[in-house]
Amino acid sequence: MELSDKKTAEMFKAVCDENRIKILKLLQGGEKCACILLDDLHITQPTLSHHMKILCDSEIVVGRKEGKWMYYSISPEGADRAISVFRALTDVHGQGDCCCKE
């Protein structure tokens, strides 16, 4: 699986904020309505929308609309992709040649 550098950065941007980490922790318990997230996080609706857009753009979280409410959950496929990308980025391929060796 090959992701563009831009898409990879978007994926990791999603987990580089304290509120988004809190949201992911809340979603570990299963799908949550935006109203529940608002109550638990003590943030404004526009702030929640901003964070949810970043999480959904990363594909780690998915949302579905029911009536006037949005419901969010962790995407197992998106979470697996994020883990795979992180592993690929941190895979050491050997010692390599250093130009500074004497």
HUMOHU-V454164 format. One record per backbone hydrogen bond with DSSP energy under -0.5 kcal/mol. CO is the residue of the C=O (numbers start at 0). NH is the residue of the N-H. If there is no record, write none. Layout:
<<CO	NH> <CO	NH>>
This chain:
<<0	2> <3	7> <4	8> <5	9> <6	10> <7	11> <8	12> <9	13> <11	14> <12	15> <16	20> <17	21> <18	22> <19	23> <20	24> <21	25> <22	26> <23	27> <24	27> <25	28> <26	29> <31	71> <32	35> <32	36> <33	37> <34	38> <35	39> <36	40> <37	41> <37	42> <43	47> <44	48> <45	49> <46	50> <47	51> <48	52> <49	53> <50	54> <51	55> <52	56> <53	57> <54	59> <54	60> <55	58> <59	74> <61	72> <63	70> <65	68> <68	65> <69	33> <70	63> <71	31> <72	61> <73	75> <74	78> <75	79> <76	80> <77	81> <78	82> <79	83> <80	84> <81	85> <82	86> <83	87> <84	88> <85	89> <87	90> <89	91> <90	92> <97	100>>
